[in-house]
Amino acid sequence: MRFFMFLFVLFIMTLIVLYVMGASRTPNTRMIEQEIDLNAPQPDP
């Protein structure tokens, strides 16, 4: 059981490191987030 917890924590740490590296490396993340917001269903006024 402790082994699976170790793998889970290691997986999350890897995701965080990859996200931070990608966010600091590419300035296009903000544009991608805007595209995702545009693709999201807009609430009716």
N, CA, C and O of each residue as an XYZ file, in Angstrom:
180
protein
N       0.840     -1.204      0.000
C       0.000      0.000      0.000
C       0.874      1.253      0.000
O       0.583      2.227     -0.694
N       1.937      1.213      0.780
C       2.823      2.379      0.840
C       3.527      2.580     -0.503
O       3.851      3.709     -0.874
N       3.762      1.485     -1.228
C       4.430      1.588     -2.537
C       3.545      2.348     -3.519
O       4.038      3.174     -4.287
N       2.241      2.075     -3.499
C       1.338      2.773     -4.420
C       1.232      4.254     -4.055
O       1.124      5.105     -4.939
N       1.261      4.562     -2.768
C       1.252      5.968     -2.354
C       2.501      6.672     -2.871
O       2.432      7.822     -3.304
N       3.645      5.987     -2.828
C       4.895      6.570     -3.326
C       4.794      6.835     -4.820
O       5.210      7.895     -5.288
N       4.242      5.881     -5.579
C       4.088      6.085     -7.021
C       3.140      7.248     -7.303
O       3.377      8.031     -8.222
N       2.081      7.363     -6.527
C       1.103      8.439     -6.735
C       1.740      9.805     -6.491
O       1.548     10.735     -7.274
N       2.500      9.922     -5.400
C       3.170     11.193     -5.098
C       4.201     11.511     -6.174
O       4.329     12.662     -6.592
N       4.935     10.500     -6.624
C       5.942     10.715     -7.660
C       5.278     11.189     -8.950
O       5.814     12.053     -9.644
N       4.117     10.629     -9.272
C       3.393     11.018    -10.483
C       2.948     12.479    -10.401
O       3.081     13.226    -11.370
N       2.425     12.880     -9.256
C       1.975     14.268     -9.094
C       3.166     15.222     -9.159
O       3.074     16.282     -9.778
N       4.272     14.861     -8.533
C       5.461     15.717     -8.573
C       5.926     15.891    -10.009
O       6.315     16.989    -10.407
N       5.890     14.805    -10.800
C       6.316     14.895    -12.198
C       5.394     15.818    -12.979
O       5.862     16.610    -13.797
N       4.089     15.728    -12.741
C       3.148     16.605    -13.440
C       3.413     18.066    -13.095
O       3.382     18.927    -13.973
N       3.674     18.350    -11.814
C       3.921     19.735    -11.396
C       5.192     20.259    -12.057
O       5.219     21.390    -12.540
N       6.245     19.440    -12.079
C       7.509     19.882    -12.682
C       7.321     20.142    -14.172
O       7.797     21.153    -14.688
N       6.631     19.237    -14.870
C       6.415     19.431    -16.306
C       5.574     20.673    -16.565
O       5.835     21.405    -17.520
N       4.568     20.923    -15.728
C       3.708     22.093    -15.921
C       4.498     23.384    -15.711
O       4.361     24.332    -16.484
N       5.325     23.418    -14.661
C       6.106     24.627    -14.378
C       7.120     24.868    -15.492
O       7.299     26.003    -15.935
N       7.786     23.804    -15.948
C       8.772     23.964    -17.022
C       8.086     24.443    -18.296
O       8.597     25.334    -18.975
N       6.940     23.865    -18.625
C       6.240     24.261    -19.845
C       5.724     25.689    -19.753
O       5.774     26.433    -20.733
N       5.226     26.076    -18.579
C       4.668     27.420    -18.421
C       5.778     28.461    -18.501
O       5.563     29.550    -19.033
N       6.963     28.142    -17.978
C       8.048     29.121    -17.995
C       8.750     29.129    -19.346
O       9.371     30.126    -19.714
N       8.657     28.015    -20.098
C       9.374     27.924    -21.368
C       8.571     28.568    -22.502
O       9.127     29.323    -23.300
N       7.278     28.278    -22.579
C       6.480     28.761    -23.707
C       5.579     29.905    -23.266
O       4.822     29.751    -22.308
N       5.641     31.049    -23.943
C       4.736     32.164    -23.622
C       3.365     31.973    -24.246
O       2.513     32.854    -24.123
N       3.120     30.836    -24.922
C       1.849     30.613    -25.608
C       0.802     30.004    -24.682
O      -0.333     29.779    -25.102
N       1.165     29.732    -23.425
C       0.197     29.102    -22.531
C      -0.986     30.027    -22.298
O      -2.119     29.563    -22.171
N      -0.734     31.339    -22.241
C      -1.837     32.273    -22.000
C      -2.787     32.284    -23.197
O      -4.001     32.373    -23.019
N      -2.245     32.194    -24.418
C      -3.096     32.152    -25.607
C      -3.916     30.861    -25.613
O      -5.096     30.877    -25.966
N      -3.295     29.743    -25.225
C      -4.010     28.465    -25.208
C      -5.144     28.528    -24.184
O      -6.238     28.022    -24.435
N      -4.880     29.150    -23.028
C      -5.934     29.266    -22.023
C      -7.078     30.124    -22.541
O      -8.241     29.843    -22.251
N      -6.762     31.176    -23.312
C      -7.821     32.014    -23.871
C      -8.640     31.213    -24.878
O      -9.860     31.365    -24.939
N      -7.983     30.358    -25.673
C      -8.725     29.530    -26.630
C      -9.648     28.565    -25.893
O     -10.778     28.332    -26.323
N      -9.172     28.007    -24.790
C     -10.006     27.093    -24.010
C     -11.212     27.854    -23.453
O     -12.325     27.329    -23.432
N     -10.984     29.100    -23.000
C     -12.100     29.896    -22.480
C     -13.093     30.214    -23.590
O     -14.300     30.251    -23.348
N     -12.591     30.448    -24.824
C     -13.499     30.738    -25.930
C     -14.306     29.492    -26.298
O     -15.474     29.594    -26.671
N     -13.678     28.315    -26.193
C     -14.374     27.078    -26.548
C     -15.368     26.663    -25.464
O     -16.266     25.860    -25.717
N     -15.208     27.206    -24.262
C     -16.133     26.844    -23.186
C     -17.512     27.421    -23.484
O     -17.619     28.502    -24.064
N     -18.560     26.715    -23.094
C     -19.929     27.226    -23.339
C     -20.160     28.519    -22.576
O     -19.923     28.597    -21.371
N     -20.626     29.527    -23.294
C     -20.865     30.833    -22.679
C     -22.243     30.845    -22.016
O     -23.211     30.350    -22.593
N     -22.339     31.408    -20.807
C     -23.658     31.518    -20.155
C     -24.509     32.572    -20.844
O     -24.009     33.622    -21.247
N     -25.793     32.286    -20.975
C     -26.689     33.240    -21.640
C     -26.947     34.442    -20.733
O     -27.246     34.260    -19.553
N     -26.840     35.658    -21.254
C     -27.082     36.854    -20.431
C     -28.566     37.002    -20.094
O     -28.952     37.950    -19.410
